[in-house]
Amino acid sequence: MWPARPGETVGALRAFVLIALGTALMALSAKVNLPLPYVPMTLQTLVVLMIGAAYGWRLGSATMIAYLAEGAMGLPVFAGPVGGIAPLVGPTAGYLFGFVGAAFVTGWLAERGWDRSVALLFAAMAAGHILILAAGFGWLAFGLGLGVAKAWQVGLMPFIAASLVKNALGATLMPAARRIVDGR
């Protein structure tokens, strides 16, 4: 994604454009959702992990923070036509805040070469997914007081198979996207 040369610092304009593009992709991916009782299933986790892998840990994390800030300001960037503070303190809060950590971890691993192999990228994205799901599960179980059994049932189990599919899709798409961007 708009590669910098070795040793070149990320320019402010480049960072701004990539963050804006990333938050727009996040907002679009939130609109593709399957409503479930507590937390909708969206394409957001796929986009979070791909942004982390493409942008690296610094810019990927900054993009997720900007996305959360846009939502907190009331922009309708979250699943459904929703913006404001409610999603950041409701059932989706743990997952949303987990996006920052997932972009960080996936980006950090990608910067260390884990994005050059489908198998390693799958593992890096799996680490990001685990972080998102753990944050969401923890918030549902303890932050909202649903308890471990209910949080497991509504906040983890419905997402495991989809997470594996998204990991496979992301790990397959990233090398192809890199070839297009790099011109190879």
C-alpha positions in Angstrom: 0.0 0.0 0.0 1.8 3.1 -1.3 5.1 1.7 -0.3 7.8 3.8 1.3 11.4 3.3 0.4 13.7 1.7 2.9 14.7 4.3 5.5 12.0 6.7 4.3 9.7 8.0 7.0 6.0 7.9 6.5 4.9 11.3 5.3 1.9 13.0 7.0 0.0 13.1 3.7 0.6 9.5 2.9 -0.4 8.5 6.5 -3.6 10.6 6.3 -4.6 9.2 3.0 -4.0 5.6 4.1 -5.9 6.1 7.4 -8.8 7.7 5.6 -8.9 4.8 3.1 -8.6 2.3 6.0 -11.4 3.8 8.0 -13.6 4.0 4.9 -13.0 0.3 4.3 -13.8 -0.4 7.9 -17.1 1.5 7.6 -18.0 -0.4 4.4 -17.1 -3.7 6.0 -19.4 -3.0 9.0 -22.4 -2.6 6.7 -22.0 -6.1 5.4 -23.4 -7.9 8.4 -25.4 -10.8 9.6 -27.5 -9.6 12.6 -27.2 -11.9 15.6 -28.7 -11.4 19.1 -25.9 -9.6 20.8 -23.1 -8.9 18.3 -23.5 -8.9 14.5 -21.2 -10.9 12.3 -19.5 -8.5 9.9 -16.5 -8.4 7.5 -14.7 -5.9 9.8 -12.3 -8.5 11.3 -11.1 -9.4 7.8 -10.5 -5.8 7.0 -8.8 -5.1 10.4 -6.4 -7.9 9.8 -5.7 -7.0 6.2 -5.0 -3.4 7.2 -2.7 -4.5 9.9 -0.8 -6.8 7.5 -0.7 -4.1 4.8 0.0 -1.0 6.9 2.2 -2.4 9.7 1.6 -2.1 13.4 1.9 1.7 13.7 -0.3 2.8 10.8 -2.6 -0.1 11.3 -3.2 0.7 15.0 -3.6 4.4 14.2 -6.2 3.5 11.5 -8.2 1.5 14.1 -8.0 4.3 16.6 -9.2 6.8 14.0 -12.0 4.5 13.1 -13.2 4.3 16.7 -12.8 8.0 17.1 -15.0 8.6 14.0 -17.6 6.3 15.5 -17.4 8.0 18.9 -18.0 11.4 17.2 -21.3 10.1 15.8 -20.4 9.1 12.3 -22.4 6.0 11.3 -19.3 3.8 10.8 -20.3 0.8 13.0 -22.5 -2.1 12.0 -25.9 -0.9 11.0 -26.5 2.8 10.7 -24.8 3.4 14.0 -22.4 5.8 15.4 -21.9 7.4 18.8 -20.8 6.2 22.2 -23.4 3.4 22.6 -21.5 0.7 20.5 -18.3 1.6 22.5 -19.9 0.7 25.8 -22.5 -1.9 24.6 -22.1 -5.6 23.6 -19.8 -4.8 20.7 -17.3 -2.7 22.8 -14.8 -5.5 23.4 -14.6 -6.4 19.8 -14.3 -2.8 18.7 -11.4 -2.1 21.1 -9.9 -5.5 20.2 -9.5 -4.1 16.6 -6.7 -1.9 17.8 -4.8 -4.8 19.4 -5.4 -7.0 16.4 -4.1 -4.5 13.9 -1.0 -4.0 16.2 -0.2 -7.7 16.5 -0.9 -8.6 12.8 1.0 -5.6 11.7 3.9 -6.3 14.0 4.2 -9.9 12.7 3.8 -8.8 9.1 6.7 -6.4 9.5 8.8 -9.3 10.6 8.1 -11.3 7.4 5.0 -13.2 8.4 3.1 -11.6 5.4 5.4 -13.3 2.9 4.0 -16.8 3.4 0.3 -17.7 3.3 0.8 -20.1 6.2 2.6 -17.6 8.4 0.1 -14.8 7.4 -2.8 -17.2 8.4 -1.1 -17.6 11.8 -0.6 -13.9 12.2 -4.2 -13.2 11.3 -5.3 -16.0 13.7 -3.4 -14.2 16.5 -5.3 -11.0 15.6 -8.6 -12.9 15.5 -7.9 -14.5 18.9 -7.2 -11.1 20.4 -10.5 -9.6 19.0 -12.5 -12.6 20.1 -10.9 -12.7 23.6 -11.6 -8.9 24.0 -15.2 -9.4 22.9 -15.7 -12.5 25.1 -14.1 -10.8 28.1 -16.3 -7.7 27.7 -19.5 -9.7 27.3 -18.7 -12.1 30.2 -17.4 -9.6 32.7 -18.0 -6.1 31.5 -21.7 -6.6 30.7 -22.0 -9.4 33.3 -23.4 -12.1 30.9 -21.2 -14.7 32.5 -18.8 -17.1 30.9 -21.4 -19.6 29.6 -23.6 -17.0 27.9 -20.7 -15.0 26.5 -19.2 -18.2 25.1 -22.6 -19.1 23.5 -23.4 -15.7 21.9 -20.0 -14.0 21.7 -17.5 -16.7 20.7 -19.1 -19.8 19.2 -20.9 -18.2 16.3 -17.7 -16.5 15.2 -15.1 -19.4 15.2 -15.9 -20.9 11.8 -16.3 -17.4 10.1 -12.9 -16.4 11.7 -11.2 -19.4 10.1 -12.7 -18.6 6.7 -11.7 -14.9 7.0 -8.2 -15.9 7.9 -7.9 -18.1 4.9 -9.4 -15.4 2.7 -7.1 -12.7 4.1 -4.0 -14.9 4.0 -4.7 -15.7 0.3 -5.7 -12.2 -0.8 -2.7 -10.3 0.8 0.0 -11.9 -1.3 -2.1 -11.3 -4.4 -2.6 -7.7 -3.5 1.1 -7.2 -2.8 1.9 -8.6 -6.2 -0.4 -6.1 -7.8 0.9 -3.2 -5.7 4.5 -4.1 -6.1 4.0 -4.7 -9.9 5.4 -8.3 -9.7 
